[in-house]
Each structure stands twice: as C-alpha cells, then as structure tokens.
Amino acid sequence: MRLKSFTADSLPEAMELVRKHLGDDAVILDTYTDPKSGSVRVAAAVDTDPAMSAIAGGDSGLGVFNILSQVLDFHRVPLDLTDRLLSAAAAVGAQSPEAALAGGLEAEFFFASLPQAATERPLLLLGPPGAGKTATAAKLAAQVRVRGGATTLITLDIGKAGSLAQISAFAEALGANLREAHDTDTLEKAVKSCPSGHFIVVDTIGTGPFDPHAMQELRDWIAVADAEGILVHQASGDPLEAAETAVAYSEIGAHYMIATKLDTTRRLGSMLNAAHNAEMTLLGVGTAPTIGGGLRGTGPEALAKMLLACQAQIEDEAESMAADGDGDMHVARMFATGAES
C-alpha cells in the first residue's frame, strides 16, 4: 500500500495530482480544506502489493489513517515526511494509532538511549544560542550522577555574562568536576586531564549554523576532543529552517540530537523534520527546566505517545470550527470523529 497526500488550490486540482502520481486506481482516504488559505489536501492510496497488510484496510484501518493524518498535520510535519511516515505506518499493519505511528517512526528515524554511565568518547554539545546547551549538559551529568557515576563538565562558554556562574552552580550541585577552555589547545588539555572513568560533557558557545568560521571552530573542537557531537536544538520553530540548521551541524560531525523546551511548544514537526533531514539519531528530549528530571529518553513508542497527545485538542478545535461555521463543515466533523469522507 502506497500512501501519499497532495495539496492544491482546489479539489479538482488536487484530484488531478492524485491521478497523475498514483493513477486511476487510487483510493481517496481523506480530504481537508484549510479554513485560512482555502487550499485542499487530499490523502490517497494505491495498493502496490495486495499481500501487504495496511492500516488503511477496513473501517477501523481508515480511522487509524485519519487520526495519524490529523496528528501529523497538527504538528506541522512537512508533506514529504508525512507521506513517508504514513507509508511506513501502513506497512506495520497495526490497528491502533499508537502502534502504527510507533512503527512508522521506527522505520524512518534513528533512536538511541541516553547515557547512564561514562561513555567511550566525551560528548560535545553544540547548537544555536539559547537552545539550552548548558542546562542539557547538567541534565546529562545528572543522569550519570544519580547512578553513582563520576562526571566532569568542561565549558567553552566563558565569555557570555552569567554563563560561567550558571555552569559552576550546576557542577557544584551535582558534585561534578568543572574545567574551563577557550580554544583548541586548552580544550585538548582539559579533556586529557579528566580522571579515568569520568563521564565527560563539553558545553560550547552558541553558534549560528551559517557562520562558516564559527562552524569550522566547532569542527576543530570535536576533532581535538575526540568527541561525539550532539546537536541541542529547541523543538519549536519553522520545520524547514530547523532542517537546514540540523544539516549544517551534521556536516561538521554532530550525529545525535537532543530536542529541548518541549514544555513550551505543542507542535513537534520542526524536531522531526530536523532529525530526519540530517539523519541524526534522536537521543532525548528536554521536557522541563529542572535538572533532576527535565531530560527524557525517547524511542518510537515514547515519541508516538508525545505526538498523539494532541488528539483531544484536535477534536476540540474541529468541533469549534463546525460550531462557528468556519471552513468545510463536513471536513470539520470528519476530523472530530475520524469518520470516512
């Protein structure tokens, strides 16, 4: 089963795109008219493998497909990634939204567990200014400290007002060693002077991803520290901008991603698009400002639950649209009930 969605200025134009890309045998699964722009999105499927089980089979399967389509649209997941996730979810053959979405996420993304002990290589946190790198460094160290491990925090962010005081306070609260560095030479010495068996986290200066000189400096820091680069990026924002940012960091050696400030955003399409385009492994998410419990690991099942948490809000907004007479009344009711169009 191949699933794909198409957006056009009108329903006839969207249907023409369906016929062009999927052929005359395509089945229309869902239609939605944006009440603000008036554009029409049509979700359609064509059975390319009759033996393949799919979530779009039968009334219950169509209900699952509609829920996932609504949820991904709510999170502003770009259409190409939405198509890939829906197709991957269809291949799972699950009959619940959570299981189907978890299967789609597992097929399209890479996941790894948060470290709970000393790692083979230091972890070097990088990312745009204000993403929460210093707090994330402390949260990572806390994960190890609560399990009895020894930690060392190394900071390169010593020029900004208050930054050194902040990480010093974190280090004291955690009982962690603190080292300072300001260039490649002092960073290399700081890493080499760390006691054996310590969990080492390097906190760097916030860097614009499109500043070639600053990015080269980050690349050099990763190299001299022999570190694993981890992008710390807030979950909110424009999905396309986030993807370009993540790709820029991946090109200098960031292979993992921690998304922050999930407590201040409802839509996670930016996070998904960034990780997917940069082919980064999702390591965890920052869900609260607290150091002890504000960082959570994430896997396909946990991420599916996060994404599906918006269902009640989707239903409320759809019912409100129908009551106010905004947009397409039938589509609003369909989105509220998951009924077939």
Number of C-alpha atoms within 10 A of each C-alpha: 20 19 27 23 22 20 20 17 14 13 17 11 13 21 19 15 17 25 13 10 11 19 13 11 11 17 15 18 19 23 22 22 22 14 14 8 9 14 15 20 21 20 23 21 21 18 15 11 9 9 8 12 14 25 27 26 16 9 13 15 19 20 23 24 29 25 24 23 20 22 21 24 16 19 19 18 23 16 16 12 17 22 20 18 28 25 21 25 30 27 20 19 18 20 19 16 22 23 18 27 30 24 23 22 23 19 17 15 18 17 18 14 13 18 16 17 21 18 14 13 14 22 24 26 29 28 28 18 14 13 20 22 28 27 21 24 26 25 23 26 30 26 20 20 19 13 10 11 17 22 27 23 28 25 26 21 21 17 10 9 9 11 16 17 11 12 22 18 13 22 22 11 12 21 15 22 17 19 20 17 20 14 12 18 12 15 22 17 14 20 22 11 10 18 13 9 13 20 26 29 28 30 26 23 23 21 18 16 18 12 10 11 12 15 20 12 15 24 17 16 22 25 16 15 21 16 21 21 27 24 29 30 28 25 27 19 15 14 21 16 12 24 19 17 21 29 20 19 27 21 12 17 18 27 21 26 29 29 27 27 19 19 13 12 13 15 22 23 25 25 28 23 25 25 25 19 18 22 18 23 20 27 22 24 26 26 17 16 16 12 20 16 13 19 26 18 17 19 18 22 16 13 20 21 15 16 21 20 13 17 16 11 12 20 19 13 15 22 19 15 19 19 12 10 11 14 18 16 18 14 22 25 19 21 26 23 15 21 16 15 14
